[in-house]
Amino acid sequence: MHFVTATAIDLTGHYPVMVEVHLSESDGRSAVILGNAPLLDIGDIHGSRLPTPLDLRCEVVGRDDEQTVLIRLRHGVTDREGRDTFRVAAEAVRSENAGEVLERLLLAHHVDPDSVTDVESAWLAFTEFAQTPIDGPARDAGVDGVIVRWGRYSWTDRAATLSFTRQLAMPGDDGPVRWRASLVVQFRGFPTVPTADTGWDFSPIGPARAAALTRMRAGVDDHPALSVLWHARPAGSSVTFDRTG
């Protein structure tokens, strides 16, 4: 999947916030799109001075030449004329990164990445993400792995959290660089929950990874603190995609 860069023009309302977006077409026109989260990811533009760039999810369905591509917006997003397909400049379109793949799969499972309400549904989306080939990773055996963590961490302001993480090796100027895409789910309370994890599993994509993910899920009840968080109602969530070194 891909993203096309458009321009957020105005925000209205509270929750869900509506955003007016203008998408430049190759013929010089601008398509006007009205939408709201989570169909349009507007988390990064809250507090920004408008207008500001905003990436919209899309798929490339055709290419006229090296300068122009035909795209279709995702998740039923259309402009005011009901169109979801547009010709745009090729330079305005980019491939999604691993964190954005995770966000897309969460949405496909009807899970809002910024407001998870059910851990089990989020886990099912993550298992699909863990088995999804990602464009661009360098082939570095022993780097593509998954882990489940829980507890209270300094990087989450000591809030009780449960996170699902996949590590990948992405090409860098000086060789492969490790990146991690995570879904971080936060909970209110649980002041004494201990910090722990399942350990990394580097089984390759396919049956071996499926078996590893099944073992992780089956082991939830072996860890009382993990089990409590797994079945609790989350207070918030986010997807992160960070370089680890």
Solvent accessible surface area in square Angstrom, and as a share of the most:
residue,aa,sasa,rsa
1,M,77,0.34
2,H,53,0.24
3,F,11,0.05
4,V,0,0.00
5,T,62,0.36
6,A,5,0.04
7,T,49,0.28
8,A,0,0.00
9,I,59,0.30
10,D,65,0.34
11,L,47,0.23
12,T,76,0.44
13,G,57,0.55
14,H,169,0.75
15,Y,174,0.66
16,P,67,0.42
17,V,18,0.10
18,M,73,0.33
19,V,1,0.01
20,E,49,0.22
21,V,0,0.00
22,H,54,0.24
23,L,1,0.01
24,S,80,0.51
25,E,17,0.08
26,S,60,0.39
27,D,94,0.49
28,G,69,0.66
29,R,126,0.46
30,S,62,0.40
31,A,3,0.02
32,V,25,0.14
33,I,0,0.00
34,L,94,0.47
35,G,10,0.10
36,N,38,0.20
37,A,29,0.23
38,P,47,0.30
39,L,84,0.42
40,L,5,0.03
41,D,65,0.34
42,I,5,0.02
43,G,44,0.43
44,D,133,0.69
45,I,7,0.04
46,H,104,0.46
47,G,89,0.86
48,S,48,0.31
49,R,225,0.82
50,L,51,0.26
51,P,91,0.57
52,T,24,0.14
53,P,98,0.62
54,L,10,0.05
55,D,43,0.22
56,L,4,0.02
57,R,25,0.09
58,C,0,0.00
59,E,45,0.20
60,V,49,0.28
61,V,58,0.34
62,G,25,0.24
63,R,148,0.54
64,D,78,0.40
65,D,70,0.36
66,E,143,0.64
67,Q,123,0.55
68,T,22,0.13
69,V,1,0.01
70,L,38,0.19
71,I,0,0.00
72,R,92,0.34
73,L,7,0.04
74,R,67,0.24
75,H,51,0.23
76,G,69,0.66
77,V,15,0.08
78,T,53,0.31
79,D,9,0.05
80,R,171,0.62
81,E,127,0.57
82,G,54,0.52
83,R,63,0.23
84,D,49,0.25
85,T,43,0.25
86,F,3,0.01
87,R,115,0.42
88,V,1,0.00
89,A,41,0.32
90,A,23,0.18
91,E,166,0.75
92,A,28,0.22
93,V,26,0.15
94,R,91,0.33
95,S,60,0.39
96,E,17,0.08
97,N,54,0.27
98,A,0,0.00
99,G,4,0.03
100,E,25,0.11
101,V,7,0.04
102,L,0,0.00
103,E,32,0.14
104,R,36,0.13
105,L,11,0.05
106,L,0,0.00
107,L,28,0.14
108,A,65,0.51
109,H,59,0.27
110,H,175,0.78
111,V,10,0.06
112,D,31,0.16
113,P,10,0.06
114,D,85,0.44
115,S,49,0.32
116,V,3,0.02
117,T,74,0.43
118,D,69,0.36
119,V,2,0.01
120,E,58,0.26
121,S,38,0.25
122,A,0,0.00
123,W,7,0.03
124,L,93,0.46
125,A,0,0.00
126,F,0,0.00
127,T,29,0.17
128,E,77,0.34
129,F,0,0.00
130,A,0,0.00
131,Q,49,0.22
132,T,33,0.19
133,P,106,0.67
134,I,18,0.09
135,D,113,0.59
136,G,46,0.44
137,P,39,0.25
138,A,28,0.22
139,R,245,0.89
140,D,61,0.31
141,A,105,0.81
142,G,46,0.45
143,V,4,0.02
144,D,44,0.23
145,G,0,0.00
146,V,0,0.00
147,I,3,0.02
148,V,3,0.02
149,R,52,0.19
150,W,3,0.01
151,G,0,0.00
152,R,65,0.24
153,Y,35,0.13
154,S,78,0.50
155,W,147,0.51
156,T,10,0.06
157,D,132,0.68
158,R,142,0.52
159,A,29,0.23
160,A,0,0.00
161,T,1,0.00
162,L,0,0.00
163,S,5,0.03
164,F,1,0.00
165,T,3,0.02
166,R,2,0.01
167,Q,2,0.01
168,L,2,0.01
169,A,3,0.03
170,M,31,0.14
171,P,87,0.55
172,G,31,0.30
173,D,153,0.79
174,D,151,0.78
175,G,28,0.27
176,P,77,0.49
177,V,16,0.09
178,R,112,0.41
179,W,71,0.25
180,R,66,0.24
181,A,0,0.00
182,S,13,0.08
183,L,0,0.00
184,V,9,0.05
185,V,0,0.00
186,Q,64,0.28
187,F,6,0.03
188,R,193,0.70
189,G,49,0.48
190,F,63,0.26
191,P,104,0.65
192,T,122,0.71
193,V,17,0.10
194,P,79,0.50
195,T,78,0.46
196,A,39,0.30
197,D,66,0.34
198,T,52,0.30
199,G,29,0.28
200,W,70,0.24
201,D,30,0.16
202,F,85,0.35
203,S,22,0.14
204,P,94,0.59
205,I,71,0.36
206,G,22,0.21
207,P,121,0.76
208,A,47,0.36
209,R,1,0.00
210,A,45,0.35
211,A,45,0.35
212,A,2,0.01
213,L,8,0.04
214,T,90,0.52
215,R,145,0.53
216,M,25,0.11
217,R,69,0.25
218,A,77,0.59
219,G,16,0.16
220,V,1,0.00
221,D,102,0.53
222,D,110,0.57
223,H,72,0.32
224,P,105,0.66
225,A,21,0.17
226,L,3,0.01
227,S,21,0.13
228,V,77,0.44
229,L,0,0.00
230,W,8,0.03
231,H,127,0.57
232,A,25,0.19
233,R,180,0.66
234,P,14,0.09
235,A,44,0.34
236,G,19,0.19
237,S,17,0.11
238,S,46,0.29
239,V,27,0.16
240,T,48,0.28
241,F,46,0.19
242,D,79,0.41
243,R,147,0.54
244,T,61,0.36
245,G,70,0.67
